[in-house]
């Protein structure tokens, strides 16, 4: 069957990939030659694999190979690219920012390799062989590159943009300026060839690739809508998995859908836009309906099935609005440049608030019993010991108790082993902090930058303490993290409290495990109650808390759970007046 001709306007929106120089290939330009070369690559050294993939992809892109050679050779090394990509994801996963020099080099290398692969497939799409037909002996039209091969080539190009976008999200890097022009043009070319919904049957083993061109296009656009610079890296991977595994939950149509939520003009160099801004009919509009996707993710936030992909409810709450309505700033920004000091993470904030950076030592000395405690059988608490022979700190719930019982069956220890084990005395950690430059502020927070020469201490959705001119410490949470081109980190933070104190839960009856928390004094004029922020959920929220604050013990009831996520838990409190 003869394909529709590709309109030149679509091809003109794709990059120019004409070879600027004839680069020597590192292998004989045959399938057998590249197979021998691949067999000699080291399987475990990520740096060497990256160097070889860059060399090979650059040579294929720049050499004067014919279209069929380019396609065949590139297909042979694509599986190695996926392996390398997966290793790069593992390298940056759970890392902190600014990136160290090793990870900066790895990131730049991967972007260069993906750019080479995109260039190779685009050069094939723009070739005469891709667009031309020839006649067989019976004078029947026969495509030089058949429709299935064309679908594979366009799918490859689109999926490389998807990989580039995913790693940009993991590294908190902005997308390339011309990305949407080329992505939209690729879908137009696929539609012209009736291959946008064709299953290519490729890459079923790769967790990062969608089955069709249109599915890849949906994923790229809804990943963009998700504003992933607000999420932790593992949550970014979860969002990507949802969009990769559930493409049918996003309905697309060239006719306006009744419940359409977004649209995109494929003939323009624009990104996906909320339907609220749609005003005129055009033949190049593609509409998106996201109701099924929203319902699917809402259900994921409620599921307790460990075999299915579960996602934290707080992540769902941040994610769903992005797929339903346009993102609008609530407060205007004001220029407010100043130098500040930030203390990233709960432990650094605690250390900053605690004298001599030793809060636990202070806690232990202040809470020493002042009188003899009666000892009898009723005072004995039987707790199964864990693998490391620690007990009290690991038993936080009935679930922990049962786990340790099971573990103790496989880790039998006797009395001599227990009592002869000397406890490890941990040295107090020094408080880590960073210098930063505040750029602007709003009613709800600040925006500031941290230069690339600082220690990698920052993560998205992390708690931070902010100090202005060595005055009281403000508490904020990182709501946006951007790793800019020059590797400086730009942060947008939401202010949680203008003043915080260190507090210790110290219930004498041990009804709640002792722990350090941040105490947020209430602000009466705006009816903001007292609150605490800790690292984990409390075992029992119906009990009265005994909080040690400024060498005083105050009683509080828990009013409400404000927020809980993978980083912290936030409760509001009601003060209990002591009798007498």
C-alpha positions as CSV (number, residue, x, y, z in Angstrom):
1,X,0.0,0.0,0.0
2,X,1.3,3.4,-0.9
3,X,1.8,5.7,2.1
4,X,0.6,9.3,2.2
5,X,3.4,11.7,1.2
6,X,5.1,13.5,4.1
7,X,4.4,17.2,4.0
8,X,7.7,19.2,3.8
9,X,6.6,21.4,6.6
10,X,6.9,18.5,9.1
11,X,10.3,17.5,7.8
12,X,11.5,21.1,8.0
13,X,10.7,21.2,11.7
14,X,13.2,18.4,12.3
15,X,16.8,19.2,12.9
16,X,19.4,19.2,10.2
17,X,21.5,16.0,10.5
18,X,23.7,16.3,7.4
19,X,27.2,14.8,8.3
20,X,29.7,17.6,8.9
21,X,32.7,15.3,8.8
22,X,33.4,11.7,8.0
23,X,34.1,10.0,11.3
24,X,35.9,6.6,11.4
25,X,33.6,3.9,12.7
26,X,35.0,1.8,15.6
27,X,33.7,-1.4,13.9
28,X,33.3,-2.8,10.4
29,X,30.0,-1.3,9.0
30,X,28.2,-4.6,8.9
31,X,25.9,-6.4,11.4
32,X,28.6,-9.1,12.0
33,X,31.2,-6.4,12.5
34,X,29.2,-4.5,15.1
35,X,28.3,-7.7,16.9
36,X,32.0,-8.5,17.4
37,X,32.5,-5.0,18.7
38,X,29.6,-5.3,21.1
39,X,30.9,-8.6,22.5
40,X,34.2,-7.0,23.4
41,X,32.6,-4.1,25.4
42,X,33.0,-4.3,29.2
43,X,29.7,-5.3,30.8
44,X,30.2,-3.6,34.2
45,X,32.1,-0.4,33.7
46,X,29.5,2.3,33.2
47,X,32.0,5.0,32.2
48,X,33.6,2.8,29.4
49,X,30.2,1.7,28.1
50,X,29.2,5.4,27.9
51,X,32.4,6.4,26.1
52,X,31.9,3.6,23.5
53,X,28.2,4.3,23.0
54,X,29.1,8.0,22.4
55,X,31.8,7.1,20.0
56,X,29.7,4.6,18.0
57,X,26.5,6.8,17.9
58,X,28.6,9.9,16.8
59,X,30.3,7.8,14.1
60,X,27.0,6.4,12.7
61,X,25.5,9.9,12.8
62,X,28.5,11.6,11.1
63,X,29.6,9.0,8.7
64,X,28.4,8.9,5.1
65,X,26.6,5.6,5.5
66,X,23.5,4.8,3.5
67,X,20.1,4.8,5.2
68,X,19.8,1.0,5.5
69,X,23.2,0.7,7.1
70,X,22.4,3.4,9.6
71,X,19.2,1.7,10.6
72,X,20.7,-1.8,10.9
73,X,23.7,-0.7,12.9
74,X,21.8,1.6,15.2
75,X,19.2,-1.2,15.9
76,X,22.1,-3.5,17.0
77,X,23.3,-1.1,19.7
78,X,19.9,0.1,21.0
79,X,19.7,-2.7,23.6
80,X,23.1,-1.6,25.0
81,X,21.8,2.0,25.2
82,X,18.9,0.8,27.4
83,X,21.3,-1.1,29.7
84,X,23.4,2.0,29.9
85,X,20.4,4.2,30.5
86,X,19.2,2.0,33.4
87,X,22.7,2.1,35.0
88,X,22.6,5.9,34.7
89,X,19.2,6.0,36.5
90,X,20.7,3.9,39.3
91,X,23.7,6.2,39.6
92,X,21.6,9.4,40.1
93,X,18.8,7.7,42.1
94,X,18.5,9.2,45.7
95,X,21.4,11.5,45.0
96,X,21.5,15.0,46.4
97,X,22.2,18.3,44.7
98,X,24.3,20.1,43.5
99,X,25.6,17.0,41.6
100,X,29.2,16.1,42.1
101,X,31.6,16.2,39.2
102,X,31.3,12.5,38.4
103,X,27.5,12.7,38.1
104,X,27.7,15.9,36.1
105,X,30.0,14.2,33.6
106,X,27.7,11.1,33.5
107,X,24.6,13.3,32.9
108,X,26.2,15.3,30.1
109,X,27.4,12.0,28.5
110,X,24.0,10.4,28.5
111,X,22.3,13.5,27.1
112,X,24.9,13.6,24.3
113,X,24.4,9.9,23.4
114,X,20.6,10.3,23.4
115,X,20.9,13.4,21.2
116,X,23.1,11.3,18.8
117,X,20.5,8.6,18.6
118,X,17.7,11.1,18.0
119,X,19.8,12.6,15.2
120,X,20.4,9.2,13.6
121,X,16.7,8.3,13.4
122,X,15.7,11.8,12.3
123,X,18.4,11.6,9.5
124,X,16.7,8.3,8.4
125,X,13.2,9.9,8.4
126,X,14.5,12.8,6.3
127,X,16.2,10.5,3.8
128,X,15.0,9.9,0.3
129,X,14.8,6.2,1.0
130,X,12.2,6.8,3.8
131,X,10.0,9.0,1.6
132,X,10.4,7.4,-1.8
133,X,8.8,4.4,-3.4
134,X,10.2,2.1,-6.1
135,X,8.6,-0.3,-8.5
136,X,9.0,-4.1,-8.5
137,X,9.2,-6.3,-11.7
138,X,5.4,-6.2,-12.0
139,X,5.4,-2.4,-11.9
140,X,3.7,-2.5,-8.5
141,X,4.6,0.2,-6.0
142,X,6.9,-1.0,-3.3
143,X,8.3,1.2,-0.5
144,X,12.1,1.2,-0.1
145,X,11.5,1.3,3.6
146,X,8.2,-0.5,4.3
147,X,5.5,0.8,6.6
148,X,6.4,-1.4,9.5
149,X,10.1,-0.2,9.4
150,X,8.9,3.4,9.2
151,X,6.8,2.8,12.3
152,X,9.8,1.4,14.1
153,X,12.0,4.3,13.1
154,X,9.5,7.0,14.2
155,X,8.8,5.1,17.4
156,X,12.6,4.9,18.1
157,X,13.0,8.7,17.6
158,X,9.9,9.5,19.8
159,X,11.1,7.1,22.5
160,X,14.5,8.7,22.6
161,X,12.8,12.0,23.4
162,X,11.0,10.2,26.1
163,X,14.2,8.8,27.6
164,X,15.8,12.3,27.4
165,X,12.7,13.8,29.2
166,X,12.8,11.1,31.9
167,X,16.5,11.6,32.7
168,X,16.0,15.4,32.6
169,X,13.3,14.9,35.3
170,X,15.6,12.7,37.4
171,X,18.4,15.3,37.1
172,X,15.9,18.2,37.5
173,X,17.1,19.7,34.2
174,X,14.8,21.8,31.9
175,X,13.9,20.4,28.5
176,X,15.5,21.5,25.3
177,X,14.0,24.6,23.7
178,X,13.1,22.9,20.3
179,X,11.8,19.7,21.8
180,X,8.1,20.3,21.2
181,X,8.6,21.3,17.6
182,X,10.2,18.0,16.8
183,X,7.9,15.8,18.9
184,X,4.8,17.3,17.3
185,X,6.3,16.9,13.8
186,X,7.1,13.2,14.5
187,X,3.5,12.5,15.4
188,X,2.3,14.3,12.3
189,X,4.7,12.1,10.2
190,X,3.4,9.0,12.0
191,X,-0.2,10.0,11.3
192,X,0.6,10.6,7.6
193,X,2.0,7.0,7.5
194,X,-0.9,5.6,9.5
195,X,1.6,4.3,12.0
196,X,0.8,6.3,15.1
197,X,-1.2,3.5,16.7
198,X,0.7,0.6,15.2
199,X,2.4,-1.7,17.7
200,X,6.0,-2.1,16.6
201,X,6.6,-5.1,18.8
202,X,9.9,-3.7,20.0
203,X,11.4,-3.1,23.4
204,X,8.8,-5.1,25.4
205,X,11.5,-5.9,27.8
206,X,12.3,-2.2,28.4
207,X,10.4,-0.6,31.3
208,X,10.9,2.9,29.9
209,X,9.3,2.4,26.4
210,X,5.6,2.6,25.5
211,X,4.2,0.1,22.9
212,X,3.1,2.7,20.2
213,X,4.1,6.1,18.9
214,X,0.9,7.7,20.2
215,X,1.3,6.1,23.6
216,X,4.8,7.5,23.8
217,X,3.5,10.9,22.8
218,X,0.8,10.8,25.5
219,X,3.4,9.9,28.1
220,X,5.8,12.7,27.1
221,X,3.0,15.3,27.3
222,X,1.5,14.2,30.6
223,X,5.0,13.8,32.1
224,X,5.5,17.5,31.2
225,X,2.2,18.4,32.8
226,X,3.2,16.6,36.0
227,X,5.7,19.3,37.1
228,X,8.1,16.6,38.3
229,X,10.6,19.1,39.7
230,X,8.4,19.0,42.9
231,X,8.9,15.3,43.4
232,X,11.5,13.0,44.9
233,X,13.3,10.8,42.3
234,X,11.6,7.5,43.3
235,X,8.2,9.3,43.0
236,X,9.3,10.5,39.5
237,X,9.9,6.9,38.5
238,X,6.5,5.9,39.9
239,X,4.7,8.6,37.9
240,X,6.6,7.5,34.8
241,X,5.6,3.9,35.4
242,X,1.9,4.9,35.7
243,X,2.0,6.8,32.4
244,X,4.0,4.0,30.7
245,X,1.7,1.2,31.8
246,X,-1.7,2.9,31.5
247,X,-1.6,4.8,28.1
248,X,-5.2,3.7,27.4
249,X,-6.3,5.8,30.4
250,X,-5.6,8.9,28.3
251,X,-8.0,9.2,25.4
252,X,-7.0,11.2,22.3
253,X,-9.0,12.4,19.4
254,X,-8.9,14.9,16.5
255,X,-12.5,15.6,17.2
256,X,-13.3,17.7,20.3
257,X,-14.1,15.3,23.2
258,X,-17.0,16.0,25.6
259,X,-14.7,15.8,28.6
260,X,-11.5,17.0,27.0
261,X,-9.1,18.4,29.5
262,X,-6.1,19.4,27.3
263,X,-5.3,20.0,23.6
264,X,-2.3,20.5,21.4
265,X,-1.8,22.1,18.0
266,X,0.4,19.6,16.1
267,X,1.2,22.2,13.4
268,X,2.7,24.5,15.9
269,X,5.8,24.4,18.1
270,X,3.8,24.5,21.3
271,X,3.3,22.3,24.3
272,X,0.1,20.7,25.6
273,X,-2.3,23.3,26.9
274,X,-5.4,23.2,29.2
275,X,-8.7,23.2,27.3
276,X,-9.8,26.3,29.1
277,X,-7.6,28.3,26.7
278,X,-9.1,26.6,23.5
279,X,-10.9,29.2,21.4
280,X,-10.9,28.2,17.7
281,X,-11.3,25.1,15.5
282,X,-8.4,23.8,13.5
283,X,-7.7,20.6,11.6
284,X,-4.4,20.1,13.4
285,X,-5.7,20.0,17.0
286,X,-5.4,16.8,19.1
287,X,-7.6,16.6,22.2
288,X,-6.8,14.7,25.4
289,X,-9.3,13.3,27.9
290,X,-7.8,12.4,31.3
291,X,-10.7,11.3,33.4
292,X,-9.8,7.6,33.4
293,X,-6.2,8.4,34.3
294,X,-7.3,10.6,37.2
295,X,-9.6,7.9,38.5
296,X,-6.8,5.2,38.1
297,X,-4.3,7.2,40.1
298,X,-6.9,8.1,42.7
299,X,-7.5,4.4,43.2
300,X,-3.7,3.8,43.5
301,X,-3.5,6.3,46.3
302,X,-6.1,4.2,48.3
303,X,-4.7,0.7,47.6
304,X,-2.9,-1.4,50.1
305,X,-2.0,-4.2,47.7
306,X,1.7,-4.5,47.9
307,X,1.8,-6.4,44.6
308,X,0.4,-3.4,42.7
309,X,2.1,0.0,42.2
310,X,1.0,2.0,45.2
311,X,1.7,5.7,45.4
312,X,1.7,8.0,48.5
313,X,-1.6,9.9,48.9
314,X,0.3,13.2,49.3
315,X,1.9,12.5,45.9
316,X,-1.6,11.9,44.4
317,X,-2.8,15.2,45.9
318,X,0.0,17.0,44.1
319,X,-0.2,15.1,40.9
320,X,-3.9,15.0,40.1
321,X,-4.5,18.8,39.8
322,X,-1.8,18.9,37.1
323,X,-3.8,16.6,34.9
324,X,-7.1,18.4,35.5
325,X,-6.6,22.2,35.5
326,X,-4.0,24.8,34.6
327,X,-1.3,25.6,37.1
328,X,-1.7,29.1,38.4
329,X,0.5,30.9,40.9
330,X,-1.4,31.8,44.0
331,X,0.9,34.7,45.0
332,X,2.9,37.3,43.1
333,X,6.7,37.4,43.5
334,X,8.7,40.4,44.8
335,X,12.4,41.0,44.1
336,X,14.1,40.5,47.5
337,X,17.8,39.7,47.1
338,X,19.8,38.8,50.1
339,X,22.3,36.2,51.4
340,X,20.9,33.4,53.6
341,X,22.1,30.2,55.3
342,X,20.1,27.0,54.9
343,X,20.1,23.8,56.9
344,X,18.9,21.0,54.7
345,X,17.1,18.0,56.3
346,X,15.5,17.2,59.6
347,X,18.8,16.1,61.3
348,X,20.6,19.3,60.4
349,X,17.7,21.4,61.6
350,X,17.6,19.5,64.9
351,X,21.4,19.9,65.3
352,X,21.2,23.6,64.7
353,X,18.5,24.0,67.3
354,X,20.3,21.9,69.9
355,X,23.2,23.2,72.0
356,X,26.6,21.7,71.2
357,X,25.1,19.7,68.3
358,X,24.3,16.9,70.8
359,X,20.5,16.8,71.3
360,X,20.4,13.2,72.3
361,X,23.1,13.7,75.0
362,X,21.1,16.6,76.4
363,X,17.9,14.6,76.3
364,X,19.5,11.7,78.1
365,X,20.9,13.7,80.9
366,X,17.8,15.8,81.5
367,X,15.5,12.8,81.7
368,X,17.5,10.7,84.1
369,X,15.3,9.3,86.9
370,X,15.5,11.4,90.1
371,X,14.3,8.6,92.4
372,X,14.4,4.8,92.6
373,X,12.0,3.0,90.4
374,X,10.3,-0.1,91.9
375,X,11.3,-3.2,90.0
376,X,9.3,-6.4,89.8
377,X,7.8,-8.8,87.3
378,X,5.1,-6.2,86.4
379,X,7.9,-3.8,85.3
380,X,9.5,-6.2,82.8
381,X,8.8,-5.6,79.2
382,X,9.6,-8.7,77.0
383,X,10.7,-7.6,73.6
384,X,12.2,-9.9,70.9
385,X,15.7,-8.8,69.9
386,X,16.4,-8.0,66.3
387,X,19.3,-9.1,64.1
388,X,21.6,-6.4,65.4
389,X,20.5,-7.0,69.0
390,X,18.8,-3.7,69.3
391,X,15.3,-3.7,70.8
392,X,13.6,-0.6,72.0
393,X,14.4,1.7,69.0
394,X,13.2,-0.9,66.5
395,X,9.9,-1.8,68.2
396,X,7.5,1.0,67.1
397,X,4.4,-1.1,66.4
398,X,2.8,-4.5,66.6
399,X,4.1,-5.1,63.1
400,X,7.7,-4.4,64.3
401,X,7.2,-6.8,67.2
402,X,6.0,-9.6,64.9
403,X,8.9,-9.0,62.5
404,X,11.5,-9.3,65.3
405,X,9.9,-12.4,66.6
406,X,10.3,-14.0,63.2
407,X,13.8,-12.8,62.8
408,X,14.9,-14.1,66.2
409,X,14.1,-17.6,65.1
410,X,16.9,-17.4,62.5
411,X,19.3,-15.4,64.7
412,X,19.7,-17.3,68.0
413,X,21.9,-15.6,70.5
414,X,22.7,-16.5,74.1
415,X,23.1,-14.3,77.2
416,X,26.9,-14.1,76.9
417,X,26.6,-12.7,73.4
418,X,24.0,-10.2,74.4
419,X,25.8,-8.8,77.5
420,X,29.3,-9.0,76.1
421,X,28.4,-6.8,73.1
422,X,29.6,-3.3,73.8
423,X,27.3,-0.6,72.7
424,X,28.7,1.7,69.9
425,X,29.0,5.3,71.0
426,X,28.1,7.4,68.1
427,X,29.9,10.7,67.8
428,X,27.6,13.7,67.3
429,X,27.3,14.9,63.7
430,X,28.4,18.4,62.9
431,X,25.6,20.6,61.6
432,X,25.8,20.9,57.8
433,X,24.7,24.1,56.1
434,X,24.9,25.9,52.8
435,X,25.2,29.5,51.8
436,X,22.6,30.6,49.3
437,X,21.4,33.7,47.5
438,X,17.7,34.6,47.9
439,X,16.3,36.0,44.6
440,X,12.7,36.8,45.4
441,X,9.9,36.1,47.8
442,X,6.1,35.9,47.9
443,X,3.5,35.6,50.6
444,X,4.1,31.8,50.9
445,X,7.8,31.4,50.4
446,X,11.1,32.2,48.7
447,X,13.2,31.4,45.6
448,X,16.9,31.1,46.0
449,X,20.0,29.6,44.3
450,X,22.8,27.5,45.6
451,X,26.1,27.5,43.6
452,X,27.6,24.3,42.1
453,X,30.6,24.3,44.4
454,X,28.6,23.5,47.5
455,X,28.3,20.0,49.0
456,X,25.5,17.9,47.5
457,X,22.9,18.1,50.4
458,X,19.7,19.1,48.7
459,X,16.7,17.0,47.7
460,X,13.2,17.8,46.4
461,X,10.4,17.8,49.0
462,X,13.1,18.1,51.8
463,X,12.6,20.1,55.0
464,X,15.1,23.0,55.3
465,X,15.8,25.6,58.0
466,X,16.4,29.1,56.7
467,X,18.5,31.6,58.7
468,X,18.6,35.4,57.9
469,X,21.5,37.3,59.6
470,X,21.8,34.7,62.3
471,X,18.3,35.5,63.7
472,X,15.7,32.9,64.5
473,X,15.4,29.8,62.2
474,X,12.5,29.6,59.8
475,X,11.1,26.2,58.6
476,X,10.3,25.6,55.0
477,X,9.9,22.7,52.5
478,X,11.5,22.5,49.1
479,X,8.5,22.6,46.6
480,X,10.6,22.9,43.4
481,X,14.2,22.0,42.5
482,X,15.8,23.0,39.2
483,X,19.3,22.0,38.2
484,X,20.3,24.7,35.8
485,X,22.6,24.5,32.8
486,X,25.6,25.8,34.8
487,X,24.8,23.2,37.5
488,X,23.7,25.8,40.0
489,X,20.6,24.7,41.9
490,X,17.5,26.9,41.9
491,X,15.0,26.2,44.7
492,X,11.4,27.3,45.3
493,X,10.4,26.8,49.0
494,X,7.2,27.1,50.9
495,X,7.4,28.7,54.3
496,X,5.9,26.4,57.0
497,X,6.7,28.4,60.2
498,X,8.6,31.6,60.9
499,X,10.0,30.3,64.1
500,X,10.7,26.7,65.4
501,X,12.0,25.0,68.5
502,X,13.4,21.7,69.3
503,X,11.1,19.4,71.3
504,X,11.3,15.9,72.6
505,X,8.4,13.5,73.1
506,X,9.1,12.0,76.5
507,X,6.0,10.3,77.8
508,X,7.0,8.7,81.1
509,X,4.7,5.7,80.6
510,X,6.4,4.9,77.3
511,X,3.0,4.8,75.6
512,X,4.7,6.6,72.7
513,X,8.4,6.1,71.7
514,X,10.7,9.0,72.7
515,X,11.8,11.0,69.7
516,X,12.9,14.5,68.6
517,X,10.4,16.6,66.8
518,X,10.2,20.2,65.6
519,X,7.8,22.4,67.6
520,X,6.0,25.1,65.6
521,X,4.6,27.7,68.0
522,X,1.1,28.8,67.0
523,X,0.3,32.3,65.7
524,X,-2.9,33.5,67.4
525,X,-3.6,36.5,65.1
526,X,-4.1,34.2,62.1
527,X,-5.6,31.4,64.2
528,X,-2.7,29.0,63.5
529,X,-2.4,26.4,66.2
530,X,0.7,24.9,67.7
531,X,2.1,22.0,65.7
532,X,4.9,19.4,65.5
533,X,6.8,17.9,62.6
534,X,8.6,14.6,62.9
535,X,10.1,11.9,60.7
536,X,7.3,9.3,61.2
537,X,3.7,8.8,62.2
538,X,3.0,8.5,65.9
539,X,1.9,5.1,67.1
540,X,-1.1,6.4,69.0
541,X,-2.6,9.8,68.3
542,X,-5.3,9.5,71.0
543,X,-2.8,9.8,73.8
544,X,-1.7,13.1,75.4
545,X,1.9,14.0,74.4
546,X,4.5,15.1,77.0
547,X,6.7,17.5,75.1
548,X,10.0,18.8,76.5
549,X,10.4,22.3,75.2
550,X,13.0,24.8,76.5
551,X,13.6,22.6,79.6
552,X,9.9,22.5,80.4
553,X,7.4,19.7,79.9
554,X,4.1,20.7,78.4
555,X,1.1,18.5,77.7
556,X,-0.6,18.5,74.2
557,X,-3.4,16.6,72.5
558,X,-3.1,15.9,68.8
559,X,-5.8,17.7,66.9
560,X,-5.2,16.8,63.2
561,X,-2.8,15.1,60.9
562,X,-2.0,17.9,58.4
563,X,0.4,16.1,56.1
564,X,2.4,12.8,55.9
565,X,4.8,11.8,53.1
566,X,8.1,10.0,52.6
567,X,10.0,12.9,54.3
568,X,8.0,14.1,57.4
569,X,4.7,14.0,59.3
570,X,2.9,17.2,60.4
571,X,0.4,17.4,63.3
572,X,-1.5,20.3,64.8
573,X,-1.8,20.3,68.6
574,X,-4.1,21.5,71.4
575,X,-2.5,22.5,74.6
576,X,-3.7,20.7,77.8
577,X,-3.9,22.8,80.9
578,X,-2.2,21.0,83.8
579,X,-4.4,20.5,86.9
580,X,-3.4,22.4,90.0
